[in-house]
Structures are given as structure tokens and as C-alpha cells.
């Protein structure tokens, strides 16, 4: 337990995304103090830049989905029809949220491990050789893509793990006596939502850059959007949860 006069925030590490390099609270985290040989890169500026246009990302997703004849609201309603955790025979592994986040995990992993990005970078090099683009312009684009990819990779497993934690906590009535701002499933939902929104922003960067891959990226964005809406339906009061340090 942290000393009452300590600069450390008690329990802050329980509700973070474990990405210390991008965190603004490392100086007040006991876990980070134990392993702090790290090179921070202005974390607040990074996340502010990434999250600035989340509303625009959602608008883009809904517009393109409509153009493809995909009803995002209906696909979520179909999933929500079977989200009860009250039946004894209802297992967490069978819950739509667990299935969708697992699908995102494996499809996202396959996408990242494919040759898509390598081929795109080769295309950029060819454009430089042909005098179609400047080296500085391409370098800026590649740097932006690399940062987006870093975000996607960091949260790829995290989203599924935290979503499953939400389902496990909801299936246990232990937290019912606690206020909303202290219920574990609200805290897990909150950090899962943050991870999903950051991932969607990162995929949007790749979507804008890689025109030939927009269909495959659109599918991943739809999976994330479904996950986001299912989480909100399961834990509608998640925003009330107070993460020590982050939300104070």
C-alpha cells in the first residue's frame, strides 16, 4: 500500500492500458517506478492528436457502411438480442461480445502479419523513384503509418481480454452492492472503450492511406464499432467509474 503522503496514486495501475511509454502518470505509478528505464514521447500530445477526430471517424464509418449496404445499427441489434448473462447455461465464451472481439483479434492479427503494409511501402518507394512524390512527404506518411500500427498492435489482444473481463464480472453478483463509480465491470468497460476508440482512430489512418485495402480495414472497423456498442449496452454506466489519477 502506498504511503498517505506519497506522490503515488493508489491503484492507478489497475485501470490503465499498460502502455507506460504513452502515459502521463508514470511519475505517480508504483509499477512504473519499479521498471522505469523508459523513453517517453510526449504522451499527452500523442493521444490528443490521435483522438481529435474520433467523431469524424464514426461518421466516415457509417457513411461508407451505408454505401456498402451495411446496416450497422441492425447488426448490433441482432447481437444484442442474445446478450443475457442470467441463464445458467449461458457461458461467457458464447457471448456475442466475446465472439466479436475474438474475431477482431484474429482478423486484425492476420491483416498485420500479411504483406499488405510491405507492399504499400514498396509502392511508396517506387513513387519516389518515379519522381511522383518527395522523400520528405513519404517519410512523414510512413512515420504516421508506423505510429498507427503501433497503437493497433498494442491493443489487439487487450480489447478482447478486457471485454472478457467485463463479461466475467457481470456474471458475478459480487459488485451489485457497490456504487457505479466503483464497480469493476464499469472500470474494465471504460478502459476497453478507450482502447477500441484509439484502435479505430489508428485504423482510420491506414484506411485513408491505403485505398486498395479499404474494404478489409472497413470490416475491422465494423467489428470494433460493434464491440463498442455492445459494451455500452452491457455497462451503460461505465462513464461513472472513476479511475484513480486518470479521471480525477
N, C-alpha and C positions, 0 to 999 in steps of 0.2 A: 504493500500500500504506500502511496506517495505521501510525503510529509505535508501537513496542512499549509506550511509556509513555502512549499516548493513551487517552482515555476512550472512544473509538470502538471498536465491536466489529467486527472484520474480517469482511466478507462478510455481515453481518446482513441487508442489503437483498436478497440473492439468494433468501431463503426467507421473505419476508413477502408480504402481500397488497396492498401499495402503498397502504394506506389510512392515511396518516400521521395524519389527524385522530383516529383511533381507536387509535393505537398508544402504548404506554407506554415505548417505547425510542427515541423521537425524539432525545433528548439524546445518544444514543450511536450515532447513524446518520449516516454521512458524506453520504449522499444527501440526507437531510432538512436537514442543515446548509447545503447549497447552495441550498435553496429554502424556507427556514423561516418565512416570513411567514404563519403559520397560527394559527387559534384552536382550541385543543384543548378537548375537552369531557369531562374525567374519563374517559379511555378504559377504564381497568380496571373502573370501576363499570359502564360501559355494557355491556361484554362479559360481565361476571359476571352481570348482570341478564338478559341475553339467553340465556345458556347454562344457567341454573339448572335449567330443566325440560326438557332435551332428552330424557331418558328418558321423561317424560310424553308428549312429542310423538310418539315412536316407538310407545308403547303406544296412543295415540289413533289413529295412522295404521293400525296393524294391526287394531284393533278395527273401525274404520269400513270398511276394505277387506274385512274378513270379512263385515260386514253387507251389502256390495255384491256379495258373491260373488267377490271378487278374491283369488286366492292369491298373495301377494307372494313367498313362497319359491319357488313354481313358476315365476313369470315370470322370476326371476333365474336359476334353474337352466337354463331354456331359453336364456337369453342366454349363460350361462357355457359351454354346450355348444360354442360356436364362438368361443372367446376366444384360441385359439392364435396366436402371432405367429411361429411357427417355419417355417411354409410360405413358400416363396419368393414365391408368388403372393398371399399374404395382405397386403393393403395396410392401413395404419393407418386410412385413411378408411372402410374397410369393417368395422372392428371394432365390435362391439356397444356398447362404451363410448363411442366417438366418435359413433355414431348416436344414442344415448340422450341424451348431453349436448347434442348439436346440437338434438335435438327439444325438450329443455327450454329451450334458449336462445331458439328461435323462438316456442314456445308461451308462454313467460314474457313475452317482448317484446310479443307480441300482446295478452296479458292486461293488461299495464301500460299499453299505448297505447290500450286500449279506453276506453269511457266508464263502466266499472263503478265505479271509485272516485269519479268526479264525481257519478254518480247516487246513490251511497251517502251522500256528504256533503250532497247536496241533501235527502235523506231525513232526515238528522240535523237539518238546519236547520228542516225542517217540524215535526219533533217538538218543537223548542224553541218555535216559533210556536204550537203547539197546547197548550203547557204540559205536555207529556208528559215532558220531560227538562229538567234545569237546564243553563244555559250552561256552567258550570264543568265539569260532568260530560262534556258533549260536547267541550269543548276538550281535556280530558285524553285522551279517546278518539282524537280527531283527531291529537293530538301523538304518541300511541303508534303509530297507523297510519302517520304520516309517517316515523317512525324505522324502522319495519319495512320500508317501501317503499324507504328509502334503502339499507338492507342488501341487499335483493333486487336493486336496480338495480346496486349496486356489484359484486356477484359474478356477475351474469347472464352476462357474457362470460367472466369469469375462470375459472369452473368448466370450461367447455368447453376453453379454451386450455390450462389446467394439465393436464387429463385427456389431451389430445392430446400434451402434452409427456411424460407418463408413458409413453404407447404408443410414442412415438418413441425414448425412452431404453431401453425394454425390448427393442425390436427391434435394438438395438446391443449387442454383447457387450463393449463397452469397459469397462463398470462391473463386470463379473463378478469382477475381481481385488480390488475394493475391499471393505472391511468394510461391513456393513449400515448402520451409522450414518453412512456417507459416500456411499452410492450415490445418484446424482442422482434416479433414479426414486422412491426412497423419500421423498426430500425433497419432490418435486413432489406425490407422493401425499398426504403429510401435510398440506400447505397446501391441496390440493384438498378433502380430507376436512373440514378446518376450515371452509372456505368453504361446503361443502354443508350441514354441520350448522348453521351460522349462518343459512343461507338457509332451511332447514327450520323453524327456530325463528321466523324472521320471517314465513314463510307461515302458520305456526300462529296468529300474532297476527291476521292477516287472516281466517283460517278461523273463528276464534272470534267475530270482529266481524261478518262479512258472511255471515249464514246463507244468503242466496239464492245465494251464489257458492261454496258448499262443494263442490259436485261438480267444478267447474272447478279449484279450488285442490287438491282431493284428487288429481286427475290429475297436477298439477305436483309434489306431494309424493311421489307414487309414482315419478315419473321420477328425482327426487333420491335416493330410497331405493335404487332400482335402481343408480344411478351409484355410490352409497356402497358397496354390497355388491360390485359388480364391481371397483372399485378395491382393496378389501380382498382380493379373491381374486387379483388380479394382483400385488399387492405386499404380501403378508401380514406382512412385517417392517417396514412403513413406520414404525411407532411407535418403532423403534430409532434412526431418523435423528435426529441432534442438530442443531437449528437454532441457529446462534450467537446467544447472547443469550436467545432465547425459551425454549429448553429447558435452559439451564444454571443 
